[in-house]
Amino acid sequence: MLAQIQESGGTSFVSARHGEQSVDTESGERSVILRDGYRYQGEAGTPQFDVMRFETLTTRIAPPEFIYFNTKRKIQSTATLLASDDLQDRAEVAWRVAAPISVFVLALLAVPLSHIQPRQGRYGKLVLGILAYLVYSQLMGLGQAWIAKGKIPPEVGLWWVHALMLGAALLLIARRQNLFRRRRA
């Protein structure tokens, strides 16, 4: 087992045959217990190192710094978010409305993508469906970010994304039904 230990006096390197981790049940403090090894302490790049042999070396592991991430907006009620004038709250409302609508638009888009001709590959349209979903979800995320930054008015919301994808779905359905050829004739 190899380890690097940062201390106030510098850095030391440890090599040991056996090692284990323990946790104090009362305080929750973690420590590493190394057995049968060597500790090398000194300045990196210089030949002056202190070498110590040990039977048991115990060192405390400092827990990582806790970073608090506030997700209050995600757990607030929709009524609270609607009452707010904050753009990020409005963007969250737009996302909450857009998610269920996207299910219906994607289901409508799946209708023309699911039909295949005889002797046509089965998986070609599957790739198109996955690509359509990725474009749709990325446009919704982009629209939400634009609302939060004030680039799009909250009243517009994500309706433009739904209209774009609904138009693509209706165009594919019309093409499948040969509506464009019937009008020309």
RODO-2510 file (C-alpha; in nm, 4 decimals, decimal comma):
residues 185
     n   res          X          Y          Z
     1     m     0,0000     0,0000     0,0000
     2     l     0,1311     0,3434    -0,0949
     3     a     0,0120     0,6718     0,0530
     4     q     0,0978     1,0394     0,0492
     5     i     0,0427     1,2324     0,3719
     6     q     0,0114     1,6122     0,3789
     7     e     0,1313     1,7605     0,7077
     8     s     0,2131     2,1069     0,8364
     9     g     0,5865     2,0279     0,8108
    10     g     0,5629     1,9051     0,4514
    11     t     0,4712     1,5937     0,2607
    12     s     0,5692     1,2404     0,3490
    13     f     0,5316     0,9204     0,1512
    14     v     0,4455     0,5894     0,3103
    15     s     0,4813     0,2369     0,1833
    16     a     0,3353    -0,0475     0,3895
    17     r     0,2593    -0,4160     0,3480
    18     h    -0,0829    -0,4013     0,5126
    19     g    -0,3360    -0,1284     0,5714
    20     e    -0,6892    -0,0833     0,6969
    21     q    -0,9333     0,1946     0,7558
    22     s    -1,1213     0,2460     1,0803
    23     v    -1,4015     0,4742     1,1878
    24     d    -1,4558     0,5877     1,5457
    25     t    -1,8218     0,5110     1,6188
    26     e    -1,8594     0,7958     1,8693
    27     s    -1,6933     1,0849     1,6847
    28     g    -1,7154     0,9557     1,3258
    29     e    -1,3459     1,0330     1,2765
    30     r    -1,1768     0,8170     1,0138
    31     s    -0,8210     0,6973     1,0329
    32     v    -0,5886     0,4697     0,8381
    33     i    -0,3766     0,2114     1,0173
    34     l    -0,0702     0,0972     0,8232
    35     r     0,1460    -0,1963     0,9313
    36     d     0,5002    -0,3071     0,8510
    37     g     0,6298    -0,0282     0,6299
    38     y     0,8517     0,2710     0,5672
    39     r     0,7910     0,6451     0,5868
    40     y     0,9927     0,8795     0,3646
    41     q     0,9916     1,2440     0,4698
    42     g     1,1719     1,5260     0,2946
    43     e     1,1670     1,7821     0,0156
    44     a     1,0732     1,6442    -0,3266
    45     g     1,3554     1,6697    -0,5794
    46     t     1,6326     1,6670    -0,3193
    47     p     1,8333     1,3657    -0,2043
    48     q     1,7790     1,4457     0,1653
    49     f     1,5058     1,2201     0,2943
    50     d     1,4455     1,0835     0,6421
    51     v     1,3566     0,7156     0,6225
    52     m     1,1753     0,5589     0,9162
    53     r     1,0712     0,2008     0,9515
    54     f     0,7482     0,1360     1,1450
    55     e     0,5459    -0,1553     1,2660
    56     t     0,2220     0,0430     1,3019
    57     l     0,1416     0,3933     1,1762
    58     t    -0,1969     0,5508     1,2417
    59     t    -0,2973     0,8719     1,0651
    60     r    -0,6235     1,0628     1,0704
    61     i    -0,8103     1,1235     0,7424
    62     a    -0,9575     1,4708     0,7209
    63     p    -1,3113     1,4613     0,5804
    64     p    -1,3634     1,6546     0,2577
    65     e    -1,5040     2,0041     0,2846
    66     f    -1,8820     1,9943     0,2672
    67     i    -2,0222     2,2094    -0,0097
    68     y    -2,3832     2,3025     0,0489
    69     f    -2,5892     2,3009    -0,2679
    70     n    -2,9216     2,4755    -0,2365
    71     t    -3,2001     2,3034    -0,4274
    72     k    -3,4857     2,4837    -0,2576
    73     r    -3,6296     2,5857    -0,5916
    74     k    -3,6767     2,2214    -0,6927
    75     i    -3,8793     2,1390    -0,3813
    76     q    -4,0933     2,4521    -0,3624
    77     s    -4,4579     2,4266    -0,4511
    78     t    -4,5675     2,5429    -0,7942
    79     a    -4,7966     2,8024    -0,6371
    80     t    -4,5008     2,9569    -0,4537
    81     l    -4,2967     2,9655    -0,7718
    82     l    -4,5832     3,1219    -0,9680
    83     a    -4,6137     3,3986    -0,7094
    84     s    -4,2437     3,4830    -0,7396
    85     d    -4,1023     3,7379    -0,9837
    86     d    -3,7565     3,5768    -0,9836
    87     l    -3,6532     3,4635    -1,3318
    88     q    -3,5068     3,1379    -1,2031
    89     d    -3,8369     3,0558    -1,0338
    90     r    -4,0157     3,1281    -1,3612
    91     a    -3,7725     2,9008    -1,5442
    92     e    -3,8504     2,6219    -1,2967
    93     v    -4,2248     2,6682    -1,3580
    94     a    -4,1666     2,6545    -1,7337
    95     w    -3,9749     2,3289    -1,6896
    96     r    -4,2497     2,1779    -1,4744
    97     v    -4,5091     2,2598    -1,7390
    98     a    -4,2871     2,1484    -2,0275
    99     a    -4,1965     1,8043    -1,8982
   100     p    -4,5444     1,6457    -1,9216
   101     i    -4,6186     1,8206    -2,2518
   102     s    -4,2995     1,6792    -2,3989
   103     v    -4,4251     1,3279    -2,3289
   104     f    -4,7244     1,3849    -2,5577
   105     v    -4,5189     1,5530    -2,8290
   106     l    -4,2624     1,2712    -2,8223
   107     a    -4,5418     1,0127    -2,8388
   108     l    -4,6802     1,1897    -3,1442
   109     l    -4,3322     1,1991    -3,2957
   110     a    -4,2951     0,8262    -3,2334
   111     v    -4,5882     0,7455    -3,4628
   112     p    -4,4171     0,8292    -3,7942
   113     l    -4,0796     0,7083    -3,6672
   114     s    -4,2188     0,3671    -3,5765
   115     h    -4,3473     0,2838    -3,9236
   116     i    -4,1074     0,0977    -4,1500
   117     q    -4,1403    -0,0188    -4,5093
   118     p    -4,0927    -0,3837    -4,6043
   119     r    -3,7234    -0,4677    -4,6434
   120     q    -3,6299    -0,1482    -4,4597
   121     g    -3,3844    -0,1674    -4,1728
   122     r    -3,5455    -0,1912    -3,8309
   123     y    -3,3039     0,0278    -3,6403
   124     g    -3,2516     0,3275    -3,8693
   125     k    -3,5518     0,5129    -3,7348
   126     l    -3,4586     0,4173    -3,3801
   127     v    -3,1469     0,6282    -3,4178
   128     l    -3,3624     0,9136    -3,5501
   129     g    -3,5925     0,8792    -3,2491
   130     i    -3,3030     0,8928    -3,0044
   131     l    -3,1597     1,1918    -3,1874
   132     a    -3,4991     1,3663    -3,1786
   133     y    -3,5254     1,3063    -2,8040
   134     l    -3,1746     1,4412    -2,7431
   135     v    -3,2437     1,7544    -2,9492
   136     y    -3,5756     1,8058    -2,7711
   137     s    -3,4328     1,7688    -2,4205
   138     q    -3,1329     1,9891    -2,4990
   139     l    -3,3564     2,2610    -2,6432
   140     m    -3,5737     2,2469    -2,3312
   141     g    -3,2654     2,2829    -2,1087
   142     l    -3,1389     2,5695    -2,3230
   143     g    -3,4778     2,7379    -2,3107
   144     q    -3,4899     2,7046    -1,9333
   145     a    -3,1450     2,8611    -1,9038
   146     w    -3,2487     3,1452    -2,1352
   147     i    -3,5568     3,2143    -1,9241
   148     a    -3,3458     3,2171    -1,6060
   149     k    -3,1011     3,4636    -1,7666
   150     g    -3,3764     3,6878    -1,9048
   151     k    -3,3040     3,6217    -2,2736
   152     i    -3,6565     3,4895    -2,3305
   153     p    -3,9624     3,6364    -2,1565
   154     p    -4,1135     3,3958    -1,9027
   155     e    -4,4482     3,4268    -2,0818
   156     v    -4,2977     3,2660    -2,3927
   157     g    -4,1575     2,9891    -2,1777
   158     l    -4,0681     2,6678    -2,3517
   159     w    -4,3645     2,6762    -2,5890
   160     w    -4,1362     2,7510    -2,8818
   161     v    -3,9574     2,4184    -2,8258
   162     h    -4,2869     2,2298    -2,8178
   163     a    -4,4059     2,4102    -3,1321
   164     l    -4,0848     2,3240    -3,3141
   165     m    -4,0999     1,9545    -3,2250
   166     l    -4,4766     1,9360    -3,2809
   167     g    -4,4247     2,0893    -3,6256
   168     a    -4,1592     1,8277    -3,7036
   169     a    -4,3926     1,5487    -3,5871
   170     l    -4,6857     1,6799    -3,7922
   171     l    -4,4609     1,7214    -4,0951
   172     l    -4,3451     1,3599    -4,0664
   173     i    -4,7035     1,2390    -4,0235
   174     a    -4,8191     1,4404    -4,3272
   175     r    -4,5322     1,3019    -4,5309
   176     r    -4,6214     0,9499    -4,4215
   177     q    -4,9875     1,0041    -4,5209
   178     n    -4,8820     1,1472    -4,8585
   179     l    -5,0724     1,4710    -4,7954
   180     f    -4,8230     1,6722    -4,9981
   181     r    -4,8676     1,4550    -5,3108
   182     r    -5,2486     1,4633    -5,2908
   183     r    -5,2552     1,8444    -5,2878
   184     r    -5,0395     1,8675    -5,5997
   185     a    -5,2675     1,6338    -5,7934
***
